[in-house]
Amino acid sequence: MSTYNCHVFGTLAYSQSISYHELQAVEQTLMVQMQDVLAQYGARHLDFWGYGDLLRLEFALDQFDAEILADCCSELAALLPDGVSARMLGIDKNLKQAAVFGLWPGVVRQEAVDLRELVGL
């Protein structure tokens, strides 16, 4: 993955109102839909894994671009059904910049961080 300069980590959390049976169906549908969206943004090395009532994901992009990540997260948020929320962290491989996103059905909140200013480097 040395040619990819952005790594993205995420978690999807499920509400207690979603039964275990429903959770499996929702999770399978979301993984397929998210793979399609992420492929459009050039995501590579996409990995999903379940952990209790969370679905974790990780992927790489060629470059860190907070605006492109925001667009991607907007598309992902549009896929989320009621009772599902997500957090995404995109980070520049050189640890210069990061962007954090909160996703709810149809809603995205974003915070960009210049890590060089944060730690004075």
C-alpha positions in Angstrom: 0.0 0.0 0.0 3.0 2.3 -0.3 1.5 4.1 -3.3 -1.6 5.1 -1.4 -1.3 8.3 0.5 -4.6 8.3 2.3 -5.9 5.7 4.7 -9.5 5.7 5.9 -10.9 3.9 9.0 -14.5 3.7 9.8 -17.1 2.1 12.1 -20.8 1.6 11.6 -22.8 1.3 14.8 -26.3 -0.2 15.0 -29.1 1.0 17.3 -30.5 -1.4 19.9 -33.8 -1.1 18.0 -32.3 -3.3 15.2 -32.8 -7.0 16.0 -29.9 -9.5 15.5 -31.7 -11.0 12.5 -32.3 -7.5 11.0 -28.7 -6.5 11.7 -27.3 -9.3 9.5 -29.5 -8.3 6.6 -28.8 -4.6 7.0 -25.0 -5.2 7.3 -24.9 -7.4 4.2 -26.8 -4.8 2.2 -24.7 -1.9 3.4 -21.4 -3.7 2.6 -22.5 -4.3 -1.0 -23.8 -0.7 -1.4 -20.7 0.8 0.3 -18.3 -1.2 -1.9 -20.0 0.2 -5.0 -19.7 3.8 -3.7 -16.1 3.4 -2.5 -15.1 1.8 -5.8 -16.3 5.0 -7.6 -13.8 7.0 -5.4 -10.9 4.6 -6.2 -10.8 2.9 -2.8 -8.3 0.0 -2.7 -7.6 -2.7 -0.1 -11.2 -2.4 1.2 -11.7 -4.6 4.3 -14.9 -5.0 6.4 -15.1 -7.0 9.6 -17.8 -7.3 12.2 -17.1 -6.7 15.8 -20.1 -7.1 18.1 -22.7 -4.5 17.2 -20.1 -2.6 15.0 -19.0 -3.0 11.5 -15.5 -1.8 10.9 -14.0 -0.9 7.6 -10.6 0.2 6.3 -9.4 1.3 2.8 -6.8 3.3 1.0 -7.0 6.1 -1.6 -4.3 7.5 -3.9 -4.4 11.0 -2.3 -5.8 12.7 0.8 -8.4 15.2 -0.2 -10.9 16.4 2.5 -13.4 17.6 -0.1 -13.4 14.2 -1.9 -13.7 12.4 1.4 -16.7 14.7 2.3 -18.4 13.9 -1.0 -17.8 10.1 -0.5 -19.1 10.3 3.1 -22.2 12.2 1.8 -22.9 9.3 -0.5 -22.4 6.8 2.2 -24.7 8.7 4.6 -27.4 8.5 2.0 -27.2 4.7 2.2 -27.6 4.5 6.0 -31.0 3.3 7.2 -32.6 4.5 10.4 -30.8 3.1 13.4 -27.3 3.1 11.8 -24.6 5.7 12.3 -21.0 5.8 11.3 -17.7 7.5 12.0 -15.0 7.9 9.4 -11.4 9.1 9.8 -9.3 9.9 6.7 -5.6 10.5 7.3 -2.8 11.6 5.1 0.0 9.0 5.2 2.6 11.7 6.0 0.5 12.7 9.1 0.0 16.2 7.8 -3.8 16.3 7.6 -6.8 14.4 8.9 -10.6 14.6 8.4 -13.2 13.2 10.8 -16.8 12.6 9.8 -19.9 11.7 11.6 -22.6 10.1 9.4 -26.3 9.6 10.1 -29.0 8.7 7.6 -28.6 11.5 5.0 -26.5 13.7 7.3 -22.7 14.3 7.5 -20.7 16.4 9.9 -17.1 17.0 9.2 -14.0 18.4 11.0 -10.7 18.8 9.1 -7.5 18.9 11.2 -4.1 20.2 10.0 -1.9 17.9 12.2 1.2 20.1 11.6 -0.6 23.0 13.3 -2.0 20.8 16.0 1.4 19.6 17.2 3.5 22.5 16.1 5.5 20.7 13.4 
